[in-house]
Amino acid sequence: MKLIVGLGNPGIEYENTRHSIGFYYIDAFANMNNLTFTKKFNGLYTKFKINNQDVILLKPLTFMNLSGECIIKFVNYYHINSQDILVIHDDLDMDFARLKLKENGSSGGHNGIKDIIQNLNTENFKRLKFGIGKNKMIDTKDYVLSKFTNLELEILKEKEEEIFNILNDYLKMPFNDLMSKYNRR
């Protein structure tokens, strides 16, 4: 079973904010595939099959800094290997709308990833990082919780096809091949 997690913060006030980019793309992928979410273990999830593979899409409702608390409950309940987890999250250190797949590693200062590492007791899970850039004129906390501009929202919409291709390919190809295909400068 594969677990694809989109990180974000619950609530209408956090919709379309930089820190909730994972929620944005999980919702878009679910909508494209006519999937509906159910609440369980303080998260919204949907389960489906693709290419004979069981897949769970998950949006933790624990707020970003406690994302791991929700994820570990799904991992334990469904007996999911950490290597079968893909987490979609924002990255301040990457240019806006740049994508990067990563096989494992540290949190890079991302509190949601840090909590997942602590709860899973491993750094060995996959990530799809979405660059949100940074603005040195705005405090980091305020910046990640700020809303996307209309132009940025248009770019997010344009990136949907590439994200969907990555997610579909993730379910059918080795991760090294996936990184080779999509990680480019």
Backbone bond lengths (Angstrom), bond angles and torsions (degrees), N, CA, C in turn:
res aa  C-N    CA-C-N  psi(-1)  N-CA   C-N-CA  omega(-1)  CA-C   N-CA-C  phi
1 M - - - 1.453 - - 1.521 109.94 -
2 K 1.333 115.36 138.22 1.466 121.68 177.21 1.523 109.11 -104.69
3 L 1.314 115.82 142.82 1.460 122.68 176.56 1.522 107.95 -119.71
4 I 1.329 116.49 118.54 1.464 121.91 176.54 1.519 106.96 -110.57
5 V 1.326 115.44 117.17 1.458 122.06 -174.82 1.520 109.67 -111.43
6 G 1.313 116.26 131.04 1.463 121.09 171.22 1.511 107.93 -105.74
7 L 1.326 116.84 125.29 1.463 119.89 179.99 1.522 110.65 -88.72
8 G 1.329 114.48 147.06 1.456 121.15 178.68 1.509 109.72 178.90
9 N 1.310 115.15 -175.18 1.458 122.03 175.97 1.517 108.75 -115.37
10 P 1.348 117.16 136.94 1.469 119.77 -179.11 1.529 111.38 -75.72
11 G 1.294 115.44 155.35 1.458 120.96 175.28 1.516 111.97 109.67
12 I 1.325 114.40 147.64 1.464 121.75 -176.23 1.530 111.51 -61.31
13 E 1.336 116.93 -31.15 1.473 119.41 -177.68 1.534 112.56 -69.35
14 Y 1.338 116.74 -17.36 1.466 120.29 179.47 1.533 112.94 -102.63
15 E 1.331 116.64 0.36 1.456 120.39 178.94 1.526 109.64 -63.60
16 N 1.330 116.33 137.52 1.469 122.81 179.45 1.530 113.23 59.93
17 T 1.334 116.10 31.09 1.461 119.61 171.48 1.523 108.71 -99.14
18 R 1.307 115.75 157.49 1.465 121.52 -175.35 1.525 112.59 -58.14
19 H 1.330 116.19 -40.22 1.465 120.40 -177.29 1.531 111.92 -70.18
20 S 1.327 117.52 -17.03 1.466 121.40 -177.00 1.526 112.85 -102.46
21 I 1.318 117.05 25.47 1.469 121.16 -179.08 1.538 111.42 -60.83
22 G 1.330 117.32 -33.17 1.463 120.58 177.93 1.519 111.73 -62.82
23 F 1.333 116.84 -43.35 1.465 121.03 176.56 1.535 109.87 -60.15
24 Y 1.333 115.64 -43.47 1.465 120.95 -177.32 1.532 110.48 -55.38
25 Y 1.335 116.09 -50.16 1.470 118.93 -175.42 1.531 113.05 -77.85
26 I 1.313 118.37 -29.71 1.475 119.91 174.20 1.533 109.19 -65.53
27 D 1.326 116.17 -43.49 1.468 120.00 177.82 1.526 111.30 -62.11
28 A 1.321 116.89 -44.66 1.467 120.61 -178.76 1.529 110.69 -63.63
29 F 1.340 116.88 -42.61 1.468 121.24 179.19 1.529 110.41 -64.58
30 A 1.335 116.70 -42.43 1.467 121.04 178.51 1.531 110.40 -63.49
31 N 1.330 116.96 -44.34 1.468 120.84 179.39 1.522 111.28 -61.13
32 M 1.342 116.68 -42.92 1.456 120.52 -179.32 1.535 111.10 -62.52
33 N 1.328 116.36 -31.61 1.469 121.53 -178.09 1.530 113.35 -100.74
34 N 1.346 116.80 12.22 1.471 122.79 179.07 1.523 112.56 53.59
35 L 1.335 116.63 43.64 1.463 122.08 179.23 1.521 109.23 -101.32
36 T 1.334 116.13 143.67 1.466 120.12 177.38 1.525 109.21 -117.54
37 F 1.305 114.98 148.99 1.459 121.98 -176.04 1.524 112.14 -94.35
38 T 1.323 115.03 148.79 1.457 124.50 174.68 1.520 107.14 -125.46
39 K 1.330 116.60 150.10 1.462 119.98 -179.98 1.532 110.41 -89.61
40 K 1.344 115.70 134.67 1.462 121.78 177.50 1.528 107.99 -161.42
41 F 1.317 116.87 140.17 1.471 122.32 176.09 1.535 112.19 50.60
42 N 1.316 117.33 40.78 1.464 122.76 179.78 1.535 111.68 59.32
43 G 1.328 115.00 38.81 1.458 120.53 175.61 1.514 109.61 -148.81
44 L 1.314 116.76 162.09 1.460 122.12 172.19 1.517 106.52 -104.39
45 Y 1.342 116.19 128.16 1.460 119.22 -176.80 1.518 110.49 -139.60
46 T 1.314 114.26 160.54 1.449 121.87 171.52 1.523 106.68 -143.25
47 K 1.307 115.75 144.07 1.465 121.91 -176.45 1.526 107.84 -119.60
48 F 1.327 116.44 136.37 1.461 120.59 179.25 1.520 109.29 -152.10
49 K 1.324 114.86 173.54 1.471 121.43 178.18 1.517 108.68 -118.16
50 I 1.324 115.28 137.44 1.465 120.69 174.05 1.527 107.21 -143.52
51 N 1.313 117.09 131.86 1.470 121.51 -177.20 1.531 111.62 50.62
52 N 1.318 117.00 43.28 1.474 122.79 -178.88 1.524 113.38 62.14
53 Q 1.320 117.26 20.29 1.472 123.10 -177.50 1.527 108.78 -114.08
54 D 1.339 117.46 126.57 1.461 120.88 173.67 1.519 108.88 -74.57
55 V 1.335 115.44 133.27 1.461 121.13 -177.09 1.524 109.16 -134.95
56 I 1.328 115.46 139.27 1.463 121.64 172.10 1.522 107.78 -117.74
57 L 1.330 116.24 129.81 1.464 122.25 168.17 1.517 106.21 -98.47
58 L 1.327 116.76 134.43 1.469 120.18 -174.85 1.519 111.70 -136.40
59 K 1.342 114.50 136.83 1.465 122.35 170.48 1.530 107.21 -121.90
60 P 1.341 117.73 103.26 1.474 119.39 177.95 1.526 110.61 -63.57
61 L 1.330 116.65 135.79 1.466 121.42 179.38 1.533 111.69 -101.31
62 T 1.312 116.25 17.99 1.468 122.61 -174.87 1.522 112.93 -87.93
63 F 1.307 118.20 5.31 1.457 125.13 -169.53 1.527 108.63 71.46
64 M 1.302 114.98 151.17 1.459 123.18 -170.24 1.527 113.86 -47.50
65 N 1.326 117.11 -50.60 1.467 120.38 -170.96 1.526 113.93 -70.14
66 L 1.334 117.57 -7.91 1.465 121.47 178.73 1.534 111.17 -122.04
67 S 1.314 117.51 22.94 1.469 122.67 -176.80 1.522 112.50 -55.25
68 G 1.317 116.79 -37.23 1.462 120.99 -177.30 1.516 113.72 -62.38
69 E 1.337 117.34 -28.74 1.472 121.00 -179.51 1.521 111.15 -62.25
70 C 1.320 116.90 -39.73 1.464 121.58 178.22 1.528 110.24 -74.03
71 I 1.319 116.54 -45.80 1.468 121.78 -175.70 1.528 111.36 -60.53
72 I 1.328 117.78 -43.87 1.473 120.37 -177.31 1.525 110.93 -62.50
73 K 1.330 117.76 -32.18 1.470 120.20 178.20 1.532 110.82 -66.08
74 F 1.330 117.33 -41.29 1.466 120.68 176.66 1.523 110.92 -67.15
75 V 1.329 116.47 -42.21 1.468 121.97 179.55 1.527 110.07 -58.85
76 N 1.327 116.98 -46.72 1.464 120.98 -178.62 1.527 111.97 -70.01
77 Y 1.323 117.46 -42.51 1.457 121.50 -177.06 1.532 111.68 -66.48
78 Y 1.331 116.48 -43.50 1.468 120.91 -176.23 1.534 112.88 -97.65
79 H 1.323 117.24 3.86 1.481 122.40 179.08 1.535 110.95 54.36
80 I 1.326 115.66 53.88 1.462 122.00 -178.28 1.522 109.31 -93.39
81 N 1.318 115.91 131.87 1.461 122.00 176.51 1.530 108.46 -75.20
82 S 1.324 117.27 139.47 1.469 120.04 -178.94 1.530 111.97 -58.28
83 Q 1.323 117.32 -27.43 1.467 120.89 179.27 1.532 112.12 -72.30
84 D 1.339 116.86 -10.63 1.458 121.80 178.60 1.531 112.23 -102.21
85 I 1.334 115.76 20.47 1.467 121.60 179.54 1.526 108.55 -110.05
86 L 1.324 115.91 132.74 1.460 122.42 172.34 1.526 107.03 -121.90
87 V 1.330 116.72 123.76 1.456 122.05 -179.00 1.531 109.15 -110.95
88 I 1.329 116.07 125.66 1.463 122.15 176.65 1.528 107.49 -96.65
89 H 1.336 116.29 122.68 1.469 119.15 -177.96 1.519 111.93 -149.69
90 D 1.321 114.92 164.54 1.459 123.00 178.64 1.528 110.31 -78.02
91 D 1.330 116.07 154.15 1.462 121.14 175.82 1.526 108.93 -139.45
92 L 1.332 115.43 116.23 1.462 122.79 -179.37 1.526 112.96 -67.02
93 D 1.324 116.93 -28.03 1.460 121.21 -172.88 1.519 113.57 -87.87
94 M 1.309 116.84 5.72 1.472 121.06 178.55 1.527 109.08 -116.03
95 D 1.330 115.98 146.40 1.460 120.60 177.31 1.519 110.55 -57.68
96 F 1.322 115.75 152.37 1.451 120.85 -177.61 1.534 111.56 -56.01
97 A 1.320 115.66 132.33 1.468 126.03 175.88 1.532 113.56 72.21
98 R 1.325 118.50 5.65 1.461 119.82 174.25 1.530 107.59 -77.84
99 L 1.327 116.30 139.16 1.461 121.60 179.99 1.519 109.40 -111.12
100 K 1.320 115.49 145.36 1.465 119.78 175.27 1.523 109.07 -148.32
101 L 1.323 115.14 128.14 1.461 121.38 173.81 1.514 107.93 -92.39
102 K 1.318 115.27 138.97 1.459 120.84 -178.49 1.527 108.30 -137.42
103 E 1.323 116.44 136.27 1.471 120.08 -174.45 1.524 113.13 -79.64
104 N 1.319 118.08 -34.03 1.470 122.26 -178.91 1.519 107.97 -170.30
105 G 1.325 117.47 -170.92 1.464 120.53 176.80 1.512 112.59 127.28
106 S 1.313 114.20 -177.06 1.469 121.20 -176.32 1.526 110.71 -71.98
107 S 1.322 115.04 178.67 1.462 121.02 -179.02 1.520 112.21 -76.46
108 G 1.312 118.04 -19.12 1.465 120.44 -176.56 1.514 112.16 60.34
109 G 1.332 116.90 25.78 1.460 121.13 179.66 1.523 114.49 85.68
110 H 1.319 117.82 0.95 1.472 121.95 179.83 1.528 108.20 -84.05
111 N 1.333 116.83 116.90 1.466 120.61 -174.10 1.525 113.61 -66.40
112 G 1.315 117.75 -32.40 1.468 119.94 176.31 1.522 111.18 -65.04
113 I 1.315 116.43 -45.22 1.470 121.30 178.07 1.527 109.98 -65.65
114 K 1.309 116.61 -39.32 1.469 121.04 178.65 1.533 110.40 -58.83
115 D 1.334 116.92 -43.20 1.466 120.73 179.89 1.529 111.54 -68.48
116 I 1.320 117.14 -35.59 1.470 120.21 177.41 1.530 109.37 -65.01
117 I 1.325 116.90 -45.07 1.469 121.46 178.15 1.528 110.29 -58.30
118 Q 1.321 117.10 -44.60 1.476 120.83 -179.91 1.522 111.51 -63.57
119 N 1.338 117.15 -43.48 1.467 120.26 -177.81 1.520 112.82 -72.99
120 L 1.330 117.67 -38.89 1.463 120.83 179.14 1.529 111.64 -80.06
121 N 1.336 115.38 -17.22 1.466 122.46 -177.25 1.536 110.95 61.33
122 T 1.337 115.60 33.80 1.464 121.30 177.03 1.528 109.53 -161.29
123 E 1.328 115.23 152.90 1.464 121.76 171.66 1.519 110.37 -96.59
124 N 1.334 115.82 4.01 1.450 122.13 -170.84 1.533 111.91 -89.10
125 F 1.325 116.02 68.46 1.463 122.40 171.60 1.521 107.24 -144.16
126 K 1.316 116.02 156.34 1.458 121.44 -172.67 1.525 111.58 -87.31
127 R 1.338 114.44 153.35 1.464 119.51 179.91 1.522 110.02 -134.26
128 L 1.310 114.81 147.16 1.452 123.34 167.57 1.524 104.81 -118.13
129 K 1.324 114.80 105.33 1.458 121.27 -176.30 1.529 109.56 -92.93
130 F 1.327 114.62 134.74 1.457 121.52 178.85 1.522 107.77 -115.76
131 G 1.328 116.47 117.73 1.458 120.42 -178.60 1.516 112.43 -67.49
132 I 1.338 115.49 130.91 1.462 119.88 175.65 1.531 110.49 -114.53
133 G 1.357 116.55 2.49 1.455 119.79 -178.78 1.511 110.44 63.35
134 K 1.293 116.26 -171.82 1.470 119.79 174.44 1.504 109.13 -148.11
135 N 1.301 114.66 159.08 1.460 121.77 178.02 1.522 107.14 -125.68
136 K 1.317 115.94 109.07 1.468 120.75 -176.30 1.535 112.89 -66.00
137 M 1.330 116.98 -14.67 1.465 121.32 -179.85 1.538 111.70 -83.05
138 I 1.335 116.27 -12.69 1.464 120.77 -176.35 1.522 108.68 -119.82
139 D 1.325 117.10 136.72 1.458 122.54 176.01 1.535 108.68 -55.27
140 T 1.336 116.27 139.09 1.467 121.41 -175.34 1.518 112.08 -53.02
141 K 1.341 117.35 -46.92 1.473 120.66 -178.68 1.535 110.78 -59.32
142 D 1.320 116.30 -43.86 1.467 119.96 179.14 1.524 111.10 -67.13
143 Y 1.327 116.47 -37.59 1.461 120.54 -178.38 1.530 111.61 -65.34
144 V 1.338 117.06 -48.45 1.478 118.44 -177.08 1.525 111.68 -67.17
145 L 1.326 117.19 -23.67 1.463 120.57 178.84 1.531 112.63 -93.74
146 S 1.348 116.63 2.12 1.464 119.89 179.42 1.528 110.33 -80.70
147 K 1.332 113.96 155.84 1.465 121.06 -179.28 1.532 109.77 -78.35
148 F 1.334 114.74 150.78 1.457 120.17 172.55 1.526 108.99 -68.53
149 T 1.324 116.70 148.36 1.465 121.14 173.80 1.532 107.86 -74.80
150 N 1.320 116.72 167.62 1.470 120.65 178.19 1.527 111.04 -60.91
151 L 1.329 116.89 -39.88 1.460 120.51 178.13 1.526 110.53 -64.08
152 E 1.338 116.98 -43.02 1.464 120.69 178.17 1.531 111.17 -63.24
153 L 1.337 117.40 -39.20 1.468 120.82 177.85 1.530 110.90 -62.39
154 E 1.322 117.09 -36.49 1.469 120.48 176.10 1.524 110.10 -63.57
155 I 1.328 116.56 -41.46 1.466 120.90 179.31 1.531 110.26 -65.76
156 L 1.356 117.76 -40.22 1.471 121.32 177.01 1.524 109.65 -58.32
157 K 1.319 116.18 -43.53 1.467 121.13 179.90 1.534 109.98 -62.65
158 E 1.331 116.32 -42.19 1.472 120.88 179.01 1.527 111.57 -63.99
159 K 1.338 118.09 -29.91 1.462 122.56 -177.91 1.528 112.61 -80.58
160 E 1.342 117.24 -11.00 1.470 120.41 -175.94 1.519 112.14 -55.82
161 E 1.331 117.80 -45.75 1.459 120.20 -177.12 1.533 111.08 -59.36
162 E 1.329 116.73 -43.68 1.466 120.07 179.13 1.531 111.18 -64.42
163 I 1.326 116.62 -42.63 1.473 120.64 177.91 1.534 109.78 -61.63
164 F 1.326 117.35 -45.60 1.469 121.10 179.51 1.524 110.74 -61.20
165 N 1.330 116.78 -41.32 1.466 120.34 177.03 1.521 111.01 -61.56
166 I 1.330 116.70 -42.34 1.469 121.06 178.36 1.530 109.72 -61.30
167 L 1.332 117.00 -47.44 1.469 120.35 -177.95 1.523 111.09 -63.90
168 N 1.322 116.88 -43.58 1.469 119.60 178.75 1.530 110.98 -64.87
169 D 1.327 117.42 -42.08 1.464 120.73 178.16 1.529 111.77 -67.47
170 Y 1.331 116.64 -34.61 1.470 120.98 177.27 1.529 110.80 -56.31
171 L 1.321 115.61 -33.88 1.459 120.56 -177.18 1.527 113.16 -81.77
172 K 1.335 117.51 -4.83 1.457 117.70 -177.53 1.530 115.38 -136.35
173 M 1.325 118.81 1.59 1.468 118.30 -179.97 1.526 111.06 -136.64
174 P 1.329 117.12 155.01 1.470 119.94 176.80 1.529 110.46 -59.41
175 F 1.330 116.06 146.39 1.465 120.66 -173.28 1.526 112.03 -63.81
176 N 1.324 118.15 -35.34 1.472 120.11 177.72 1.525 110.78 -61.18
177 D 1.339 116.38 -39.72 1.467 120.62 176.84 1.529 110.55 -66.04
178 L 1.322 115.71 -39.38 1.461 121.02 178.59 1.528 110.24 -61.58
179 M 1.337 116.87 -45.89 1.468 120.72 178.95 1.525 110.50 -62.92
180 S 1.330 117.20 -41.63 1.472 120.62 179.36 1.529 111.15 -62.25
181 K 1.318 115.92 -37.45 1.452 120.77 -177.59 1.535 112.59 -72.50
182 Y 1.342 117.39 -40.02 1.457 120.25 -170.14 1.532 115.71 -109.59
183 N 1.309 119.74 -21.40 1.459 120.36 -179.98 1.522 109.32 -82.47
184 R 1.314 114.88 103.82 1.458 119.75 177.08 1.523 108.16 -140.94
185 R 1.276 114.90 156.11 1.485 119.45 -177.02 1.514 110.97 -78.48
